[in-house]
């Protein structure tokens, strides 16, 4: 988008930087997280009715 500036850039004249490394989960933490979910509910089931993954995506977006 030519000529587009974010509000942050427009106000300060400098681009904001985000420290993504500090917010991202480490691989070991991700594995532990999913293991905890699996232990709590080994066979998860959705109440949304769908016949294709695209229908499921639309149902999730609209729910």
C-alpha positions, 0 to 999 in steps of 0.5 A: 500500500503506497503512502500508508503509514501506521499511526505509530510511525506517523506519531513518532517518526520511528517504526515500533519494534516487537520482541517476538522471541520473548512472547513465543513458546519454546518447543518443550513448552509447546509439547508440555502444553499439548500433552496436558490438553491430551491428558485432560481430554484424549478424544476431543469432539466439536459441537460444530457440524461440518462436512469439510474442513472449509465448512469447519473453518467457516463455522469457527469464524462465525461462532 
